[in-house]
Amino acid sequence: MKNRLVLTFLMAYSLFSGVCFAGFNEGLDAAQRGDFATALKEWGPMAEQGDPGAMLNLGVLYQYGEGVPQNRVIAYTLFKRAAMFYSIGCELRKAQSRQHQEGSCNVNNFSKKRDEFEAQLTSLELNASRKLFDQIDAQNLLSVLEQYIRSER
């Protein structure tokens, strides 16, 4: 049952986000098969490159503990970064569309997931997420998450 819920989230957010690149779909296919280790291998490097869809899907894996230890702080941190990166990309696309008279953006999917999950967190979890968020830069996402998990053991 839990796997079904995770897959529903992953598929819905990937469809609504408009994010579908090489590696992303392979991760989605792997997650649908229950091969969350492969999904993590596909989405991890993409998340480090700033792909908001990959960050969001990694957050869902951490939210439900699929292929990774369940961790609400990491899940929320990933949702927060996904919303931020998607918003930045959206602003860039809007600037381009002003020049080319095309394009649109909808940040609601990323922001909605972040906000819904934030409402479920304790103040301790929110504080831990803020600290974790500040430690992450573009090139060290996965290593910081791994260090955080080791520090909790």
N, C-alpha and C positions, 0 to 999 in steps of 0.2 A: 504493500500500500504506500509506504514512504517513497519507494522508487518511482511509483506512478506520479506522485505529487511533485517530486523533483523534476521529472521529465516534462510534466505539464508546464512548470515554471520556465524551464530552460527553453522549451520550444516556443512558448508564448513570447517571452522576451526577445528571443532571437528573431522571430517573425516581425514583431512590432518595432524593433529597434532599427530594422533595415540593415543590420550588420551580418554579412555573409561573405567571408573571404576564405581562401584556401587555408586549411588548418581549422578554421572555425567550424565548418560543416563536418570535418572529420571528427572533431571533438564532440559535436552534437550526435553524430552517428554512434560514436563509442558510448556516450552516456545513455543513449536509447537502448543499447545492448547490455547496459549495466557495467560496462568497462570504464569505470571512473578514473582509473590510473591513466589510461590512454587519453581520456578527455582532459585530465590535468596536464599531461605532457603537451597536448595541442594548444590549450588555452593559456598555460603559464607564460610561455615566451611572448605570446600575443599581448597578454596583460602587461608584461614588462615594457612592451613597445607602446603602451598607451591605448590599447584597443578597449573601449568601454564595454562592448558586448562580452568580450572574454572576461573582463573584470567582474561583470555582473554574474556571469555563469559560474565563475570560481566562487563568488560570494554565496550562490545558492548551494554549491557543494559543501562549503563550510557551514552554512546554515543548517543543513540536514545531516552532516557528517558522512557524506558519500565519497569514499576514496581518500578522505582526509579526516583528521579528528574534528568532531563537531565543535565549533567555536563561534559564538555569537559576536564577539568583539571583532574577530577577523572578518566575518561575514559583513557586518555593518561597515567596517572600514573599506572593504571592497565595493560595497554598494555606494558609499559616499564618493570614492574615487571615480567610479564609473559615471555617476551623475555629473561630477565636475568635468571629467574628460569629454563626455558627450556634449555638455553645455559649451565647452570651448570649441569643439568641432562644429557645433551648430552655429555659433557666432561667425566662424570662418566661412561656413557655407552661405550664411545670410549675406556676408560682405561680398562674396563671389556672385551670388544671385542678383545683387543690386547692379553688378556690372553686366550680367548676362540675362537678366530678366527671367530667371528660373530658380527652382529649388525651394524647399521648405524644411522646417525643422519642428520636431515634436520631442521635447525633453521630458514630457510627462511620465513616460514609462520608467525611465531611470530614476527620476526624482520621486516618483510615487513609491517605487520599491524601497528606496532609501528611507523615505518618511514613514511608511507603514512599519518597517522593521524598527526604526528608531523609537517609535511609540511603545514597543515591547521591551526595550532595554532598561536596565536599572541605571541609576546615576553612576555607580561604580563602573559598569560596562561602557557607558558613554565617555567617562573620563579616560579609561584605558584605551578606547578607540581614538580619542583625540591625540593621545601620546603616540600611539602606533602610527596614526596618519602622518604626524609630523616627522617621524623617523624615515618614512618612505620617500625615496626620490625615483626618478624614472628608471634607473638601472638596477635597483636593488629590491624590488617588490617581493619576489619570492624568498630571497635570503632573509629579509626582515620578518616575514611571516613565519618562516621556519624557526628563527631565533625566538620569536614570541611564543611559539608552541613549546619549544624546549624549556623556556623559562617558567612555564606554567606547570611543568611536571614535578 
